[in-house]
Amino acid sequence: MANTSQRKALYQAYLKSDLWKQKRTLIYQRANGRCEMCGRRCSSLECHHDSYANIFDEPLTDLRALCRKCHAQIHGKPANDNQIEFDFIWEDERQGED
């Protein structure tokens, strides 16, 4: 099992991958310039994982295009925080919660 810093590095590398960029583009196209939470028109959307259960192989249904305000609200962060860091639970950790 990878430690926290290794997992963060893997996730950051994934966010730079062509696969992630393709998925993110499809999500933004689906949203058609609107936040999929509040419905506001937004020139700068962010892609949110509703679930990390399938991280690195997530279906498009696990992803939403959100405005920065809604994305920050979901993660309990201030909307003007440029250093938002999102935590997620890896599937192998989730199995120990049952």
Backbone as CSV, one residue per row, in Angstrom:
resi,resn,N_x,N_y,N_z,CA_x,CA_y,CA_z,C_x,C_y,C_z
1,MET,0.840,-1.174,0.000,0.000,0.000,0.000,0.890,1.244,0.000
2,ALA,0.571,2.201,-0.830,1.356,3.436,-0.933,1.054,4.349,0.253
3,ASN,2.074,5.117,0.672,1.842,6.057,1.758,1.162,7.317,1.213
4,THR,0.806,8.233,2.101,0.043,9.418,1.713,0.751,10.261,0.664
5,SER,2.046,10.506,0.833,2.752,11.343,-0.150,2.856,10.634,-1.500
6,GLN,3.002,9.323,-1.500,3.028,8.579,-2.767,1.665,8.648,-3.456
7,ARG,0.613,8.534,-2.665,-0.741,8.597,-3.230,-1.019,9.977,-3.821
8,LYS,-0.601,11.012,-3.114,-0.797,12.371,-3.641,-0.021,12.550,-4.937
9,ALA,1.188,12.005,-4.998,2.005,12.108,-6.215,1.339,11.363,-7.372
10,LEU,0.802,10.185,-7.105,0.091,9.415,-8.137,-1.125,10.193,-8.641
11,TYR,-1.869,10.780,-7.721,-3.060,11.537,-8.088,-2.683,12.777,-8.902
12,GLN,-1.656,13.494,-8.484,-1.214,14.677,-9.222,-0.744,14.300,-10.631
13,ALA,-0.049,13.180,-10.752,0.384,12.704,-12.076,-0.834,12.351,-12.929
14,TYR,-1.828,11.718,-12.323,-3.058,11.364,-13.036,-3.750,12.615,-13.568
15,LEU,-3.795,13.673,-12.755,-4.453,14.910,-13.187,-3.747,15.579,-14.357
16,LYS,-2.519,15.206,-14.621,-1.767,15.737,-15.762,-1.837,14.810,-16.976
17,SER,-2.451,13.650,-16.816,-2.469,12.647,-17.891,-3.452,13.019,-18.998
18,ASP,-3.211,12.478,-20.186,-4.122,12.680,-21.315,-5.498,12.086,-21.018
19,LEU,-5.532,10.945,-20.338,-6.816,10.310,-20.013,-7.667,11.250,-19.164
20,TRP,-7.076,11.833,-18.118,-7.825,12.751,-17.268,-8.262,13.984,-18.057
21,LYS,-7.394,14.516,-18.889,-7.737,15.699,-19.674,-8.908,15.417,-20.604
22,GLN,-8.954,14.215,-21.184,-10.066,13.834,-22.057,-11.368,13.745,-21.258
23,LYS,-11.310,13.120,-20.090,-12.515,13.005,-19.254,-13.005,14.386,-18.832
24,ARG,-12.083,15.220,-18.399,-12.437,16.562,-17.946,-13.092,17.351,-19.088
25,THR,-12.559,17.233,-20.290,-13.134,17.912,-21.450,-14.559,17.445,-21.699
26,LEU,-14.801,16.147,-21.611,-16.159,15.616,-21.804,-17.122,16.148,-20.747
27,ILE,-16.655,16.259,-19.520,-17.496,16.783,-18.442,-17.832,18.247,-18.702
28,TYR,-16.844,19.024,-19.123,-17.081,20.439,-19.411,-18.034,20.598,-20.596
29,GLN,-17.901,19.736,-21.600,-18.820,19.791,-22.746,-20.242,19.456,-22.299
30,ARG,-20.374,18.451,-21.455,-21.692,18.061,-20.946,-22.330,19.232,-20.184
31,ALA,-21.532,19.947,-19.410,-22.042,21.051,-18.594,-22.419,22.265,-19.429
32,ASN,-21.851,22.385,-20.604,-22.166,23.481,-21.519,-22.026,24.853,-20.851
33,GLY,-20.941,25.022,-20.110,-20.655,26.320,-19.509,-21.422,26.643,-18.242
34,ARG,-22.097,25.646,-17.669,-22.879,25.864,-16.449,-22.397,24.945,-15.329
35,CYS,-22.426,25.483,-14.130,-22.120,24.675,-12.956,-23.204,23.615,-12.821
36,GLU,-22.815,22.362,-12.640,-23.794,21.281,-12.538,-24.378,21.157,-11.132
37,MET,-24.052,22.115,-10.258,-24.658,22.144,-8.933,-25.644,23.310,-8.821
38,CYS,-25.182,24.522,-9.110,-26.047,25.700,-8.946,-26.669,26.170,-10.261
39,GLY,-26.139,25.705,-11.394,-26.692,26.069,-12.691,-26.204,27.390,-13.259
40,ARG,-25.356,28.097,-12.495,-24.831,29.381,-12.968,-23.925,29.207,-14.168
41,ARG,-23.978,30.182,-15.090,-23.007,30.225,-16.189,-21.667,30.573,-15.577
42,CYS,-20.625,29.910,-16.055,-19.305,30.119,-15.470,-18.256,29.926,-16.558
43,SER,-17.340,30.860,-16.665,-16.289,30.756,-17.679,-15.152,29.847,-17.216
44,SER,-15.113,29.566,-15.935,-14.037,28.730,-15.390,-14.629,27.658,-14.479
45,LEU,-14.818,26.479,-15.018,-15.367,25.365,-14.245,-14.248,24.478,-13.720
46,GLU,-14.554,23.732,-12.664,-13.622,22.761,-12.090,-14.301,21.404,-12.105
47,CYS,-13.533,20.371,-12.299,-14.090,19.020,-12.359,-14.013,18.379,-10.978
48,HIS,-15.154,17.951,-10.467,-15.268,17.381,-9.120,-15.565,15.893,-9.187
49,HIS,-14.874,15.123,-8.351,-15.172,13.694,-8.184,-16.278,13.554,-7.134
50,ASP,-17.423,13.001,-7.511,-18.458,12.709,-6.521,-18.055,11.508,-5.677
51,SER,-17.235,10.663,-6.251,-16.777,9.458,-5.554,-15.345,9.164,-5.974
52,TYR,-14.561,8.692,-5.029,-13.196,8.272,-5.347,-13.085,6.739,-5.343
53,ALA,-14.210,6.063,-5.326,-14.206,4.595,-5.290,-13.542,4.008,-6.535
54,ASN,-13.635,4.722,-7.653,-13.071,4.223,-8.908,-11.944,5.125,-9.405
55,ILE,-11.218,5.720,-8.482,-10.176,6.676,-8.848,-9.221,6.066,-9.871
56,PHE,-8.830,6.823,-10.839,-7.991,6.458,-11.978,-8.764,5.700,-13.057
57,ASP,-9.981,5.260,-12.756,-10.819,4.568,-13.737,-12.279,4.962,-13.509
58,GLU,-12.484,6.238,-13.151,-13.827,6.675,-12.794,-14.711,6.821,-14.021
59,PRO,-15.991,6.397,-13.896,-16.937,6.649,-14.983,-17.301,8.134,-14.984
60,LEU,-17.767,8.626,-16.106,-18.134,10.037,-16.207,-19.255,10.400,-15.243
61,THR,-20.046,9.431,-14.840,-21.127,9.690,-13.885,-20.599,10.013,-12.490
62,ASP,-19.328,9.743,-12.218,-18.706,10.087,-10.932,-18.137,11.500,-10.929
63,LEU,-18.256,12.217,-12.050,-17.633,13.530,-12.199,-18.668,14.599,-12.500
64,ARG,-18.435,15.818,-11.952,-19.314,16.950,-12.221,-18.484,18.203,-12.466
65,ALA,-18.973,19.065,-13.344,-18.365,20.376,-13.575,-19.003,21.355,-12.596
66,LEU,-18.158,22.004,-11.794,-18.654,22.923,-10.782,-17.949,24.267,-10.875
67,CYS,-18.666,25.319,-10.497,-18.012,26.611,-10.338,-17.136,26.520,-9.085
68,ARG,-16.212,27.433,-8.967,-15.279,27.398,-7.837,-16.015,27.492,-6.500
69,LYS,-17.049,28.329,-6.438,-17.800,28.498,-5.194,-18.446,27.188,-4.757
70,CYS,-19.112,26.500,-5.673,-19.760,25.222,-5.329,-18.730,24.151,-5.006
71,HIS,-17.630,24.125,-5.754,-16.589,23.127,-5.502,-16.005,23.325,-4.108
72,ALA,-15.718,24.565,-3.765,-15.186,24.860,-2.434,-16.204,24.524,-1.355
73,GLN,-17.479,24.811,-1.611,-18.541,24.523,-0.636,-18.616,23.022,-0.338
74,ILE,-18.542,22.205,-1.365,-18.591,20.757,-1.184,-17.449,20.280,-0.293
75,HIS,-16.278,20.890,-0.473,-15.099,20.476,0.284,-14.913,21.278,1.575
76,GLY,-15.858,22.171,1.875,-15.786,22.935,3.106,-14.622,23.905,3.150
77,LYS,-14.282,24.473,2.008,-13.156,25.412,1.897,-13.669,26.769,1.443
78,PRO,-12.934,27.851,1.740,-13.334,29.166,1.216,-13.146,29.221,-0.299
79,ALA,-14.086,29.847,-0.984,-14.058,29.888,-2.449,-12.875,30.659,-3.004
80,ASN,-12.251,31.509,-2.207,-11.121,32.293,-2.707,-9.788,31.653,-2.362
81,ASP,-9.801,30.432,-1.856,-8.570,29.736,-1.478,-7.946,29.110,-2.714
82,ASN,-6.837,29.662,-3.174,-6.165,29.137,-4.364,-5.362,27.882,-4.071
83,GLN,-5.262,27.513,-2.835,-4.475,26.345,-2.448,-5.370,25.233,-1.912
84,ILE,-6.573,25.106,-2.457,-7.486,24.065,-1.995,-6.850,22.699,-2.226
85,GLU,-6.860,21.890,-1.195,-6.338,20.529,-1.299,-7.475,19.585,-0.947
86,PHE,-7.786,18.699,-1.856,-8.910,17.809,-1.670,-8.425,16.444,-1.205
87,ASP,-8.990,15.982,-0.107,-8.653,14.663,0.418,-9.646,13.657,-0.125
88,PHE,-9.200,12.450,-0.284,-10.108,11.392,-0.679,-9.668,10.089,-0.040
89,ILE,-10.621,9.182,0.091,-10.353,7.873,0.681,-10.143,6.882,-0.446
90,TRP,-9.042,6.171,-0.400,-8.752,5.151,-1.399,-9.587,3.912,-1.099
91,GLU,-9.913,3.152,-2.112,-10.787,1.996,-1.972,-10.272,1.013,-0.933
92,ASP,-8.966,0.776,-0.875,-8.456,-0.185,0.094,-8.626,0.324,1.528
93,GLU,-8.663,1.634,1.733,-8.906,2.190,3.051,-10.387,2.101,3.392
94,ARG,-11.259,2.282,2.401,-12.702,2.237,2.608,-13.134,0.852,3.092
95,GLN,-12.497,-0.171,2.601,-12.878,-1.530,2.975,-12.704,-1.773,4.471
96,GLY,-11.792,-1.073,5.099,-11.578,-1.217,6.523,-12.598,-0.487,7.369
97,GLU,-13.492,0.307,6.731,-14.497,1.073,7.454,-15.752,0.264,7.754
98,ASP,-15.944,-0.853,7.099,-17.171,-1.646,7.267,-17.249,-2.316,8.606
